[in-house]
Amino acid sequence: MPKNKKASVPIPPVVAAVVRPVNARLSRMEDLLLEMRHEQDVKLKKINKLQEQVDELKETLRLRRVRR
């Protein structure tokens, strides 16, 4: 009688994680934060400009209503 052999399941090789030095990771994080801050500043400038336009339109409408 033949013995039942279990099919061997291939075990994936262990891959060592490539760990970047802390300085490199922190530097990249700082770069990302600076980029995010720049984008935030650009958006804030656009918002402020739009708010000024809205305020001017509100003032114009208010003056038109007063004249009538």
C-alpha positions as a Markdown table, in Angstrom:
| # | Residue | x | y | z |
|---|---|---|---|---|
| 1 | Met | 0.0 | 0.0 | 0.0 |
| 2 | Pro | 1.4 | 3.4 | -1.0 |
| 3 | Lys | 1.9 | 6.0 | 1.7 |
| 4 | Asn | -0.1 | 9.2 | 1.3 |
| 5 | Lys | 2.3 | 12.0 | 0.6 |
| 6 | Lys | 1.1 | 15.4 | 1.2 |
| 7 | Ala | 1.8 | 17.8 | -1.6 |
| 8 | Ser | 4.4 | 20.2 | -0.3 |
| 9 | Val | 3.2 | 23.7 | -0.4 |
| 10 | Pro | 5.9 | 26.1 | -1.6 |
| 11 | Ile | 6.8 | 28.6 | 1.1 |
| 12 | Pro | 7.4 | 32.0 | -0.3 |
| 13 | Pro | 10.9 | 33.3 | 0.3 |
| 14 | Val | 11.4 | 35.8 | 3.1 |
| 15 | Val | 12.1 | 39.2 | 1.7 |
| 16 | Ala | 13.9 | 41.7 | 3.8 |
| 17 | Ala | 12.2 | 45.1 | 4.0 |
| 18 | Val | 14.4 | 47.9 | 2.7 |
| 19 | Val | 14.4 | 50.4 | 5.5 |
| 20 | Arg | 15.4 | 53.8 | 4.6 |
| 21 | Pro | 17.4 | 55.8 | 7.1 |
| 22 | Val | 15.4 | 57.9 | 9.5 |
| 23 | Asn | 17.0 | 61.1 | 8.1 |
| 24 | Ala | 15.9 | 60.3 | 4.6 |
| 25 | Arg | 12.3 | 59.5 | 5.7 |
| 26 | Leu | 12.1 | 62.7 | 7.8 |
| 27 | Ser | 13.5 | 64.7 | 4.9 |
| 28 | Arg | 10.8 | 63.3 | 2.6 |
| 29 | Met | 8.1 | 64.0 | 5.1 |
| 30 | Glu | 9.3 | 67.6 | 5.5 |
| 31 | Asp | 9.3 | 68.0 | 1.7 |
| 32 | Leu | 5.7 | 66.8 | 1.6 |
| 33 | Leu | 4.6 | 69.1 | 4.4 |
| 34 | Leu | 6.2 | 72.1 | 2.6 |
| 35 | Glu | 4.5 | 71.2 | -0.6 |
| 36 | Met | 1.2 | 70.8 | 1.2 |
| 37 | Arg | 1.7 | 74.2 | 2.9 |
| 38 | His | 2.4 | 75.9 | -0.4 |
| 39 | Glu | -0.8 | 74.4 | -1.9 |
| 40 | Gln | -2.7 | 75.6 | 1.1 |
| 41 | Asp | -1.3 | 79.1 | 0.7 |
| 42 | Val | -2.2 | 79.2 | -3.0 |
| 43 | Lys | -5.8 | 78.1 | -2.2 |
| 44 | Leu | -6.1 | 80.6 | 0.6 |
| 45 | Lys | -5.0 | 83.5 | -1.7 |
| 46 | Lys | -7.7 | 82.4 | -4.2 |
| 47 | Ile | -10.3 | 82.2 | -1.5 |
| 48 | Asn | -9.4 | 85.7 | -0.2 |
| 49 | Lys | -9.5 | 87.1 | -3.7 |
| 50 | Leu | -13.0 | 85.6 | -4.3 |
| 51 | Gln | -14.2 | 86.8 | -0.9 |
| 52 | Glu | -13.1 | 90.4 | -1.9 |
| 53 | Gln | -15.1 | 90.0 | -5.1 |
| 54 | Val | -18.2 | 88.8 | -3.2 |
| 55 | Asp | -17.8 | 91.7 | -0.7 |
| 56 | Glu | -17.6 | 94.2 | -3.6 |
| 57 | Leu | -20.7 | 92.7 | -5.2 |
| 58 | Lys | -22.6 | 92.9 | -1.9 |
| 59 | Glu | -21.6 | 96.5 | -1.4 |
| 60 | Thr | -22.7 | 97.3 | -5.0 |
| 61 | Leu | -26.1 | 95.7 | -4.5 |
| 62 | Arg | -26.5 | 97.4 | -1.2 |
| 63 | Leu | -25.8 | 100.8 | -2.8 |
| 64 | Arg | -28.3 | 100.1 | -5.6 |
| 65 | Arg | -31.0 | 99.2 | -3.2 |
| 66 | Val | -30.4 | 102.5 | -1.3 |
| 67 | Arg | -30.7 | 104.6 | -4.5 |
| 68 | Arg | -34.1 | 103.2 | -5.3 |
